[in-house]
Amino acid sequence: MRQYIARRLLLFIPTLFIVSLIIFGLLRLGPGDPIEQYYGDATSGTETNLSAKEIQELREYLNLDDHITVQYFKWIGDIVTLSPGQSFRPPNLDVLDEVVDALPLTAEIALTTIVLSLLIAIPLGVISAVRQDTLIDYGLRVFSIGFLAMPIFWTAILALLIGIETANWIPPLEYKEIWQDPLQNVKKLWLPILILAINSGAVIARMMRSATLEVLRQDYVRTAHAKGLKETLVISRHVIKNAMLPVVTVAGLQAAILFSGTLIMESLFVLPGLGLTLLYSINDNDFPMVQFIVVMVSLFIMILNLVIDVIYAWLDPRIRLN
C-alpha cells in the first residue's frame, strides 16, 4: 500500500507539469492584454492615467516583457516556493493571500455539500432498491431523475424566484465566516448548499439503487436471509458495504465536478469564494490568479482520486493496490 501511494504521489509531478503548460499556454493565446485592460495603452491612444514610460515600467515589474519561456519557468519556480506572484488586477495583491482568503468559503460549501449529498443519497438509494417497483421506489426515482434533468443554475434561479414570490424572501447580502457569526453563515449558505447537495445526491442515489439491487441478488445475501437474519441486519452488514464501491466512484466524480457548481452558486448568491475569484480573474485576464487556482484544483482532484483508490481497498479486501 505504501509503495502504491508513493508511486501515485510521484506521478503528481508530471501531471501537474502538463496541466501548468496547458493553462499557461492557453491564457497567452487568448485575446487581450491585461495592462491595456486596466490602465489603457498610451502608445495606441487609448485613454490612460499612466504615461507610456510608467506602463512600460509596470510591464517590466510584472515580467510581461520577458520571453514566454522565461515567464513560464519563473512562474514554476514561484509555485514550487509557494510564492505564485502578484495579481495583475490593481492594487496587485499577492495571489496566495487572495486564494487563502477565498478558500475557506469554497471548502465549507464543498465539504458540507459532499457530506449532505451522501446522507441524502445513500438511504434513498437503498430504500428504493429494497422497495423495488413500489410507490416509494417510483417516487424516489422520479425525484432523482427530475433533479438529474434540471441544470443546476436553473434550479438555483427557480429556488430564488419561489422564495421571492411566495415568501418575499431573499438570501442575506452580507456573508460572515462560520467562526465569526454561525447564524448569519447558515442563513447565507443553506440554500446554495442544499441545491448542490440535492443535485449531486440525485446522481449518487441512482447509482446506489442500481448497486444495491445487484448485491441483493447475490447468493450470500440469499443465504443470510435463509439463516433467519432480520432484513435490517442483512442490509446494514452485507448489502450496503458491498454496494458502496461504484457509489464511491460516482461520489468522487461528483466531488471533482463540484467546483463548477460552486462557481455557479457563488456567482448567483454573491459569495466571495474561490469560484467567484476565478470567474473574475478569467474576465480580467489575471494570468497569475487563474494559473494558480487551476493548478490547485488539479492537485485537489488528483488527491481525491488517490483517496478513492485507498477507500476501494478498505471496502473490498480482495482489491490489492500494488
N, C-alpha and C positions, 0 to 999 in steps of 0.2 A: 504493500500500500504506500509506504513512504517513498519508494523508488518511483512509483507511478506518479505521485503528486509532484515529486521533484522534477520529473521529465515534463510534466504538463506546465509547471511554472517556468521552466526553461523555454518552452515553446511560446510563452507570452512575449518574449523579446522579439523574435522575427515577425510575429503577428502585429504587435504594436508598431514596429518599424514600417510595415506595409501600410497600415492604417494612417500613420503620420505622413507618409509620402503621398497617399491619395488625397487626404484632406488639404495638405499644404499646396499641392498642385492645383486642385480644383478651385480653391479660393482665388488663386492668382490668375486662373484662366477666365474668371468671371469679369463682367464689365464693371467700370467704376474705379475711382481712386479714392482711398479713404481721406487723404489730405484735402483734395479738392472738395469732397463731400462735406467736410466740416468747416474748412476755412476758405473755400473758394480757390481760384487759381489766378494769381496776379499776372502771370505770363500770358494767359489767354484772354484777359479782360473780364473774367468773372468777378463779381463783387466780392471783396475780401477786406478784412480788417488788418491783415498782415501784409508786409512788403514781400517782394519776391525773395529777398535775402532771408527774411525770417522763415518763410515757408521752406526754403532750401535747408536752413539750419534744422528745422523741425523734421524734415525727411531724413537728414543725417542722424539726428538724435534717435529716431525710430528705426534706423537701419534700412529704410526703404530704398536707398540708393545703392545698397550693396548688391552684388550678383545673387541670383536666386539660390544658388548652391551655398553661398556664404550665409545667406539668411536662414536657410534650412538647417545647416549644421550648428549655427549659433543657437537657433531655437531648440534643437535637440539637446544641446549642452545645457540650456536653461531648464528644460524639462527634467533632465537627469538630476540636476541640483535643486529641483523643486522651486525654481525661480522663473516662471513662464513669461516674464516680461511685463510690460505695461500695456494697458488698453489704448487703442487708437482714439477712442472717444474722449473728448475733454471731460474732466481735467486729467486724463491719462493716469487713472488709478491702477494700482497693482492688480494683475489678473488673479493671482492666487487669493488675495484678500477678498475680491469680489465673489469668487467662486465659494470660498469658505462662508461668506455671509449668506449666500443664496442656497447652499447645500442643505442646511438643516430643515428648511421648509419642504423641499422636494423629497428628502429622505423620510420625513414624517408622513407625507402623503403616500409615498410608495410602500413603505413598510406597513402602515395601517391598512392600506388597500389590499396588499397581499394576504395579510392575516384575516381580514374580514371576508375576502372572497373565498378563502379556504373554509372558513367557518360556515359560510352560506352554502357553498357548492358541494362539499363532501356529504353532509347529511341529506341534502336534497337529491343528490345522485343515488345514494344508497336507498333511500325511501322509494324513489321512482323505480329502481330495479327490483326491489323486494315486492313492491305492489304493481308489478308489470301488468299493463293493459287494464288498469282500473281507472276510476275517475281521478284519483290522486296522481297517477302516472301521467295521464293525459294533460291534467292541469299544469304539472311541473314541466312537461315537455313544451307546452305552449308558451309558458313563461320563459324558459331558456331560449327557445328558438326565436321568440319575439325580440328579446334583447340582443340576440346574435344578429338579427336582421337590421337593427337600428344603429346607424352610425353614432358614435359617442358624442360628437358635437351636437347632433340633432337632439339626442336625449337630454343633454345639458341645457340647451336652449329651451326645449319643451318644459323641463322642470322649472326653469326660471319664469317662464310665461305663466305656468299654472300657479306658482307661488304668488306672482304679482296679481293675477286676475281673480283668484279665489280667496286669497287671504291678505292681499295688499302687503306682501312680504318680499323683501329683497335682502340678499346677504349683506351683512355689515361691511362698510367700505374699509375700515381700519383692520389691519392684521396685527396680532400680537403673538409672540412666540409662547409655547405652552408653559415654559417656566416663568414667564412674566405675568400672563393672565390666562389661566387654563380655560375659563368660561368663554372669554372672547375668542380664544383659539378654536374651541369646538364650534362656536356659532359661525365662524368664518369657513371652517373646513368640512363640516359634517356632510354637506350636500355634494361637493365635488368628490369626496372620498366614497360616499355611498354610490354615486353614479359609476365611478371607476370600478368599485368592487362588484357591483351587480353585472356590469359588462364583462369583466374578467371571469366572474363566477359562473356566468351562463356557459362559457366555453368549457370550464373545468367540470361543471355539473354534467354536461353531455358526455364527456369522456368518462367521468366517474360512473355514470349509469351503464355505459357500454362495458367497461371493465368489470363492474360488479356482476352484470348478467353473465359474462363469460366465466367468472370464478364460481358463480352459483351452480354452474353445470358440471363442475369438476367432481371427480369421484370422491376425493377426500371430504368434500362438503356433504355429499350424499351419505357417506359413512358417518360423519359427525351427527347428522340428523337421525340416522338409523340407531345410533347409540343412545338416543333419547335426550341429547343436549337441547337446551332451550334455543329458540331461534336467535334471541338476542346474543347469547354466548357464541353461537356459530358465526354470526355476523361480525361481532367485535373481535373474536380470536382468530378466525380462519379466513374471513372474506375481505375485510377492509384492508388489512396489511398487504395481502396478495394483489388486491386491485389497485394499489397505490402506484405501482411502477409507471404505467402510462400516464397516470394523473400527474406524477412528479414532472414528467417531461413537458406536459402541457402547461403546468403551473410555472415551470421555468421559462418557457417561451412567453407566457403572458407577462411574467415579471420583466423579461428583456424588452418587450414592446411597450411596457407600461410608460416608458419615458415619453413616447409620442402622445399618449393620452394625458399625461401630466402636463405636457406643454399646452394642450388644448384647454385643460381646466384652469391652468394658471393664466391663460390669456382671457378666458371668459369671466373668471372671478377676480381678476386683477390681483394675483398672488405673486409676490416678488421672489420667485424660486428660480431654480436653475433653468427650467424650460423657458420661462419668460426672458431670462437673461440671454439665452441662446438665440431666441427669436429676434430680440432687439439687435444683438450682435451681428446676425446674418443680414438684417436690413441695413445696418450701418457699415458693412464691410470691415468689421472689427476683427481682423485676422487672428491676433493672439488669443482673444477670448474664445472664438469659435474653435480654433485648433485645440486648445487645452480642454474644453468641455467635451469635444468629440473623442479625444484620446481617453479622458476619464471615463466616459460612458462605455467605450470599447473595453477598457480594463475591467469595469464592473461586470459586463456581460461574460467575459472570459472566466472571471472568478465564479460567477453564478453557474456556468456550465461545469466547472470543476466540482463545485459543491453538489450539483445534481448527480454527477457520476459517483461521488462518495456516498450519497444517500441511496443510490441503487444498491451498492454493496451491502449497506446496512439493512435494507428492506429484504433483499434476497441473498442469502448466504451462498447460493450457487454461483453468483457473479463474482469473479475474481479479477481484480484490477492489477494487471501485470505491466 
